[in-house]
Amino acid sequence: MTTLRLPSGVDGTRTLTTDDARRWLRTRLFNSPANTVISLVLLAVLGWASWRFFSWLVLSANFDVVRANRRLLLVGRFPLGEEWRIWPVLYGFGVAVMWSWGAWGRVTRNALIAFAVFGILVLPIMAGASGTLQLAPAAVLAALAYFAARASSRSAGGRTRAQLVAGGLWFLLLPSSLVLLLIDGGVDPGLWGGVYLNVIVSSGAVIGALPFGILLALGRTSSFRALRVGSTVYIELMRGLPLPVMLTLAWLALRHFLPGWGGLENVDLVYRVTIAFALFTAAFIAEALRGGLNAIPRGQREAASALGLSGTQSLVLIVLPQAVRNSLPALAGEFIGLFMMSTMVAVVGLTDMLQAARATTEQPEFFGRQKEVLLFVGLVFWMTAFGLSRLSSQLERALSGAGSRRA
């Protein structure tokens, strides 16, 4: 099959001409009678579906249901006047994301276009005029963080320091957000909701699941039979247990297994659900890491032993960094999937963004507007997943480059 090679311009960029486009179509889509028929059918179906969607979007869609309920979609039943607890977290999240992006890679043109479309089409509907003005400082801080991280990463030592700062920002983000939620009387976790609840539950679950998953992966690959069998039983049990069952157990039974000191047996449902998500996700993280551990050549451990490193030093300095790098695509998929699965908190009566969207369509003035609000919710989740995916891709490329340079 002929491949398309675009001619290079004076500045090294590749340009597309009409002949190139015609050649690509002829060699890729219309290179045989069968492929021509299939391509025409698929293009016709795609064109019809696109026409129906955009005609509905332009002529029939009414996003008043989103504008009227944006607070419910964003924070659920969070008390009025307490939003000051949320804005610093949002600013910190933007700074952490863009600093990490600058420390591990650079924003591509496609990602920039996607985020610009998100900001132009989604944020004004979601936040309104006043909310958009409040989000403006977050955008400015995020941009400054990105360019500061890029400037700091011009040298190898500066890049390492910028990456350490990125790790520190993520490590401090969730504890600081919980402090803001609990100080000065706090806000009842039962009132947390909307996409904010999705972020809190998924972030807390990731922080708990990652170290536990690492321990499970090490246990399953251990030479100690009892540790290996115990880890295997836990992983297979969790992988075979439906998530709604885990959430229901967290709702009804988890408090009976928590210690009685410090009032842990009366911990709020949001925290119990987060623990359930962490326990469930740790099994899948362990399996992803086990593949990364098995991919490391035995000679790596032997070389570490020859250099005089102990078993623990070899594990921490040699084995685990390579295993995480090998497993990064699978781990990123697990994290994205966890954010998507956080919508299942509705099983135990919590009001996340999807449940809030369903509630909006029960209002008499918005009967029959399910498509608009579900499209909006889907776009928010897709953009979040897209951002995490792009960030993980940048991290994967950076780690792969670092690994090849060390080799």
C-alpha positions in Angstrom: 0.0 0.0 0.0 1.4 3.4 -1.0 2.0 5.7 2.0 1.4 9.4 1.8 4.6 11.5 2.1 4.1 15.2 2.4 6.7 17.5 1.0 8.7 19.6 3.4 8.8 23.3 3.3 11.7 25.6 3.7 11.2 25.7 7.5 11.0 21.9 7.8 7.2 21.8 8.2 5.2 19.4 6.1 2.6 20.9 3.7 -0.4 19.3 2.2 -1.2 19.9 -1.5 -4.3 19.0 -3.5 -2.4 16.3 -5.3 -1.3 14.8 -2.0 -4.9 14.7 -0.7 -6.1 13.1 -4.0 -3.4 10.5 -3.9 -4.2 9.7 -0.2 -7.9 9.2 -1.0 -7.1 7.0 -4.0 -4.6 4.8 -2.1 -6.4 4.6 1.2 -10.2 4.7 0.5 -10.8 4.0 -3.1 -8.0 1.5 -4.1 -10.4 -1.3 -5.1 -14.1 -1.7 -6.0 -15.0 -3.2 -2.6 -13.2 -0.5 -0.7 -14.8 2.1 -2.8 -18.3 0.8 -2.0 -17.5 0.5 1.7 -16.0 4.0 1.9 -19.0 5.6 0.1 -21.5 3.8 2.4 -19.5 4.9 5.5 -19.2 8.4 4.3 -22.9 8.6 3.5 -23.8 7.3 7.0 -21.3 9.7 8.6 -22.6 12.6 6.7 -26.3 11.8 7.5 -25.5 11.4 11.2 -23.5 14.6 11.3 -26.3 16.5 9.5 -28.9 15.2 11.9 -26.8 16.1 14.9 -25.8 19.6 13.9 -29.3 20.4 12.6 -30.7 19.4 16.0 -27.9 21.3 17.8 -28.5 24.5 15.8 -32.3 24.5 15.3 -33.9 22.5 18.1 -31.5 22.2 21.1 -32.3 24.4 24.1 -29.6 24.5 26.8 -31.7 26.5 29.3 -31.9 23.4 31.4 -28.1 23.5 31.8 -27.9 27.2 32.5 -30.7 27.1 35.0 -29.2 24.1 36.9 -25.5 24.8 36.5 -24.9 25.1 40.2 -26.6 21.7 40.8 -24.4 20.2 38.1 -21.3 21.7 39.5 -21.6 21.3 43.3 -24.9 19.7 44.0 -26.5 20.9 47.2 -23.4 22.6 48.4 -24.6 25.5 50.8 -24.9 29.0 49.4 -22.1 31.3 50.5 -19.7 28.4 51.0 -18.3 28.4 47.5 -15.1 30.1 48.7 -14.0 26.6 49.8 -14.1 25.3 46.2 -12.5 28.1 44.1 -9.0 27.7 45.6 -9.1 24.0 44.9 -10.1 24.7 41.3 -7.2 27.2 41.0 -4.8 24.7 42.5 -6.0 21.9 40.2 -5.4 24.1 37.1 -2.0 25.0 38.3 -1.1 21.4 39.1 -2.3 20.2 35.7 -0.5 22.8 33.6 2.7 22.8 35.7 2.9 19.0 35.2 2.3 19.4 31.5 5.1 21.9 31.3 7.4 19.8 33.4 6.9 16.6 31.4 6.2 17.8 27.9 4.5 20.5 26.0 0.9 21.4 24.9 0.3 20.1 21.4 -1.7 22.1 18.9 -4.6 19.5 18.9 -4.8 19.7 22.7 -4.8 23.5 22.6 -7.6 23.5 20.1 -9.7 21.1 22.1 -9.3 23.1 25.3 -10.1 26.3 23.5 -13.3 24.8 22.2 -14.1 23.5 25.7 -13.5 27.0 27.1 -15.6 28.8 24.5 -18.5 26.4 24.3 -18.8 24.8 27.7 -17.6 27.2 30.4 -19.9 30.1 29.6 -22.9 27.7 29.8 -21.6 26.0 32.9 -20.5 29.0 34.9 -22.5 31.9 33.5 -21.1 35.4 33.2 -20.1 35.8 36.8 -18.6 32.3 37.0 -16.6 32.8 33.9 -15.1 35.9 35.4 -14.2 33.9 38.5 -12.6 31.2 36.3 -10.5 33.8 34.5 -7.8 33.9 37.3 -7.7 30.1 37.2 -6.9 30.2 33.4 -4.2 32.9 34.0 -2.6 31.0 36.9 -2.6 27.8 34.9 -1.0 29.5 31.9 1.7 31.1 34.1 2.3 27.7 35.7 2.8 26.1 32.3 5.3 28.7 31.0 7.1 28.7 34.4 7.5 24.9 34.3 8.7 25.1 30.6 11.2 27.8 31.5 12.5 25.7 34.5 12.8 22.6 32.4 15.4 24.0 29.9 18.2 22.2 31.7 18.3 18.6 33.0 18.6 19.7 36.7 15.8 22.2 36.2 13.6 19.6 34.6 14.1 17.3 37.6 13.2 20.0 40.0 10.1 21.0 38.0 9.0 17.4 38.0 9.5 17.2 41.8 7.4 20.3 42.2 4.7 18.8 40.1 4.6 15.7 42.3 4.4 18.0 45.4 1.5 19.9 43.9 -0.5 16.8 43.3 0.4 15.4 46.7 -0.8 18.5 48.5 -3.9 19.1 46.4 -6.4 16.7 47.9 -5.4 17.3 51.6 -5.6 21.0 51.1 -9.1 20.7 49.5 -10.3 18.5 52.4 -8.9 21.1 54.9 -10.8 23.9 53.1 -14.0 21.7 53.2 -13.7 21.0 56.9 -12.3 24.1 58.6 -14.5 26.7 60.2 -17.4 24.3 60.9 -17.0 22.6 57.5 -19.7 21.5 55.1 -21.5 18.2 55.6 -20.1 15.7 53.1 -23.7 14.6 52.4 -24.2 18.0 50.7 -21.3 17.5 48.3 -22.4 16.8 44.8 -22.1 17.5 41.1 -18.9 17.1 39.2 -17.1 18.3 42.4 -18.1 15.0 44.1 -16.8 13.0 41.1 -13.5 14.8 41.4 -13.2 14.3 45.2 -14.2 10.6 45.1 -12.0 9.7 42.1 -9.0 11.7 43.4 -9.2 10.2 46.9 -9.6 6.7 45.4 -6.5 7.1 43.2 -4.4 8.3 46.2 -5.5 5.3 48.2 -5.4 2.7 45.4 -2.0 3.4 43.9 0.2 2.5 46.9 -2.1 -0.4 47.8 -2.0 -1.7 44.2 1.8 -1.5 44.2 1.9 -3.6 47.3 -0.5 -6.1 45.8 1.6 -6.4 42.6 4.7 -6.9 44.6 2.9 -9.5 46.7 1.6 -11.4 43.8 5.1 -11.6 42.2 6.8 -12.4 45.6 8.6 -15.7 46.2 6.8 -16.0 49.6 4.0 -18.4 49.0 1.6 -17.0 51.8 2.1 -13.4 50.5 1.6 -14.5 46.9 -1.5 -16.5 47.6 -3.1 -13.8 49.8 -2.5 -11.1 47.1 -3.8 -13.4 44.4 -7.0 -14.2 46.3 -7.7 -10.5 47.0 -7.0 -9.4 43.4 -9.2 -12.2 41.9 -12.0 -11.5 44.4 -12.1 -7.8 43.7 -11.9 -8.3 39.9 -14.8 -10.7 40.0 -17.0 -8.6 42.3 -19.4 -6.0 40.7 -18.7 -2.4 41.7 -22.3 -1.8 42.7 -21.9 -4.6 45.2 -18.8 -3.0 46.7 -20.5 0.3 47.0 -23.5 -1.3 48.7 -21.2 -3.0 51.1 -19.5 0.3 51.8 -22.9 1.8 52.5 -24.2 -1.0 54.7 -21.3 -2.9 56.2 -18.0 -1.1 56.0 -18.6 0.9 59.2 -18.7 -2.4 61.1 -15.1 -3.2 60.0 -13.6 0.1 60.9 -11.9 0.6 64.3 -14.0 2.3 67.0 -11.3 4.9 68.0 -11.7 8.4 66.7 -15.2 7.9 65.6 -14.2 6.0 62.4 -17.1 3.7 62.7 -19.4 6.7 62.0 -17.4 8.0 59.1 -19.5 9.7 56.4 -20.8 7.8 53.4 -18.7 9.8 51.0 -15.5 8.6 52.7 -16.7 5.0 52.9 -17.5 5.1 49.1 -14.1 6.5 48.4 -12.5 3.7 50.4 -14.6 1.2 48.4 -13.4 2.7 45.1 -9.8 2.5 46.3 -10.0 -1.1 47.4 -11.7 -2.0 44.1 -9.3 -0.1 41.8 -6.2 -1.3 43.6 -6.8 -4.9 42.2 -6.8 -3.6 38.6 -3.8 -1.4 39.3 -1.9 -4.4 40.7 -2.6 -6.4 37.6 -1.4 -3.5 35.4 1.8 -3.2 37.4 2.3 -7.0 37.5 2.7 -6.9 33.7 5.2 -4.1 34.0 7.2 -6.1 36.7 7.2 -9.2 34.5 8.6 -7.2 31.6 11.7 -6.2 33.5 14.7 -8.5 32.5 16.1 -10.5 35.3 19.5 -9.1 34.5 18.4 -5.7 35.9 18.1 -7.2 39.4 21.4 -9.1 39.0 23.1 -5.9 37.9 21.7 -4.1 41.0 23.0 -6.9 43.2 26.4 -6.8 41.6 26.6 -3.0 42.4 26.0 -3.8 46.0 22.4 -2.7 46.3 20.1 -4.4 48.8 16.9 -6.0 47.8 14.9 -3.0 49.0 17.2 -0.5 47.2 17.0 -2.6 44.0 13.2 -2.6 44.2 12.8 1.1 44.9 15.5 2.5 42.6 15.6 0.0 39.7 12.5 -2.2 39.5 9.6 -0.1 40.4 10.5 3.0 38.3 10.8 0.7 35.2 7.6 -1.2 36.1 5.6 2.0 36.4 7.0 3.3 33.1 6.1 0.1 31.4 2.6 0.1 32.9 1.9 3.8 32.4 -0.6 3.5 29.5 -2.6 0.8 31.5 -2.4 2.9 34.7 -3.7 6.0 32.8 -6.6 4.0 31.5 -7.4 2.8 35.0 -7.4 6.4 36.4 -9.6 7.6 33.6 -11.9 4.6 34.0 -12.1 5.4 37.8 -13.3 8.9 37.1 -16.0 7.6 34.7 -17.0 5.0 37.3 -17.4 7.6 40.0 -20.9 8.2 38.5 -21.9 5.0 40.2 -22.0 6.7 43.6 -25.7 7.2 42.7 -26.2 3.6 43.6 -25.9 4.6 47.3 -27.9 7.9 46.9 -25.2 10.4 46.4 -25.8 13.2 43.8 -22.9 13.3 41.3 -23.0 15.2 38.0 -24.9 12.5 36.1 -27.5 12.0 38.9 -27.9 15.8 39.0 -28.5 15.8 35.3 -31.2 13.2 35.7 -32.8 15.3 38.4 -32.9 18.4 36.2 -35.1 16.6 33.6 -37.7 15.9 36.4 -38.4 19.6 36.7 -41.8 20.4 35.0 -40.3 23.2 32.8 -37.6 20.9 31.5 -39.5 17.8 30.5 -38.0 16.2 27.4 -34.7 18.0 27.6 -32.6 14.9 28.5 -30.6 15.1 25.3 -29.2 18.6 26.0 -28.2 18.0 29.6 -26.7 14.6 28.9 -24.8 15.9 25.9 -23.4 18.6 28.2 -22.4 16.1 30.9 -20.9 13.8 28.3 -18.8 16.7 26.9 -17.5 17.6 30.4 -16.5 14.0 31.1 -15.0 13.6 27.7 -12.9 16.7 28.1 -11.7 15.6 31.5 -10.7 12.2 30.1 -9.1 13.8 27.1 -7.0 16.0 29.3 -5.9 13.1 31.5 -5.1 11.1 28.4 -3.0 13.8 26.8 -1.1 14.4 30.1 -0.4 10.7 30.5 0.9 10.6 26.9 3.3 13.5 27.6 4.4 11.7 30.8 4.9 8.4 28.9 7.0 10.1 26.2 9.1 12.0 28.8 9.8 8.8 30.8 10.6 6.8 27.7 13.1 9.4 26.6 14.6 9.5 30.1 14.9 5.8 30.1 16.5 5.6 26.7 19.0 8.3 27.7 20.0 6.4 30.8 20.4 3.2 28.8 
